[in-house]
Amino acid sequence: MSSETPSPSSSTGPGPGGATGGKPRVAVVFGGRSSEHGVSVLTAGAVLGAIDREKYEVLPIGITADGRWALTGDDPERMAISERSLPAVAELAESDTGGVVMPLDPGSREVTVAEPGQVPKALGEVDVVFPVLHGPYGEDGTLQGLLELSGVPYVGAGVLASAVGMDKEYMKRIFTSFGLPVGPYTTIRPREWEQDPAAARKKIVDFAQEHGWPVFVKPARAGSSMGISKVAGLSGVDDAVEEARRHDPKIIVESLLRGREIECGVLEFEDGPRASVPAEIPSVDAHDFYDFEAKYIDSASGIVPAPLTPEQTARVRELSVAAFEAVSCEGLVRADFFLCEDGEFVLNEINTMPGFTPISMYPRMWREAGIEYPELVDRLLQAALRRATGLR
């Protein structure tokens, strides 16, 4: 597998023909039940605006915050931040449609819409799904399992890689088993906090005393920096745990790693995964750390390419591809690192469906490597279609 950055070029050849022998039909699925619902809608707007309509047919399907699947309009401008507020599927759903139903028969890829009191209406067959959901009930293997049962190809990681990529504890365990460098952490499982909070609190304090305050208390299975607290001492532990548990009953506690935040994208090519140009996330003056507000509301700008030595660039790209392979990922990954004061890289986490708007770090890193956003979308669709036909 190569970690070399590709030279600019268009995707190779079209995928298989559509269900009717024409253009492949892409269902862009977005929204969802997680706290990252609005971020997913932002991503969907960008993807819908970038898909080549001369090459693909598109079917936008939104999942509301309460889990209802619905047809939505195909208007990327309505899927944008407005007055510091994130968009929602409920505002986009077509009021005259019922729930969208994916096929459960692997021999059929026909999507239907079920309206109360009426015969289900066929929407036609789907050749590939582009799921742009972030967080639980979408990025964690649940949607991927549904699509596997349906026999519908999809963009991105499979069931196992999606589940591992969502659970920070097991992600780190797999990285460690492959000899990849990770920072100190400990996990508080739901029953530990619910049945003996004093013991769980002591576990956090003992960890902090060993590795130093402050520590970061995070939901173990969430993203977009939601529910994360930087805790400077014992007095802040309970509030931080409760904030994390609003997003996930399982939490992870990580030590503060002093150094620079470096990110690198991985993309699946015909000959295997390759790493992008790396980027650096600078310190954000208005924020204590790179939190949700800094990422999505205040648009903190990363530095692309990261000011690294050639040796550092080669190392972080090598580690990024190794992380992709360790978790058996497919399609795309963003790998996040700390370049510590001793000059060593520590792998913090991977994201199997990273932020994917044109201004997000993942597309920006690939743009610097010579792949513009529409081509990036096309390459991901082509990779999914290749897997569907057994071509890799």
Secondary structure, 3 states (H helix, E strand, C coil): CCCCCCCCCCCCCCCCCCCCCCCCEEEEEEECCCCCHHHHHHHHHHHHHHCCCCCCEEEEEEECCCCCEEEECCCHHHCCCECCECCCHHHCECCCCCEEECCCCCCCCEEEEECCCCCCEEEEECCEEEECCCCCCCCCCHHHHHHHHHCCCECCCCHHHHHHHHCHHHHHHHHHHCCCCCCCEEEECHHHHHHCHHHHHHHHHHHHHHHCCCEEEEECCCCCCCCCEEECCHHHHHHHHHHHHCCCCCEEEEECCCEEEEEEEEEEECCEEEECCCEEECCCCCCCCCCHHHHHHCCCCCECCCCCCHHHHHHHHHHHHHHHHHCCCCCEEEEEEEEECCCCEEEEEEECCCCCCCCCHHHHHHHHCCCCHHHHHHHHHHHHHHHHCCCC
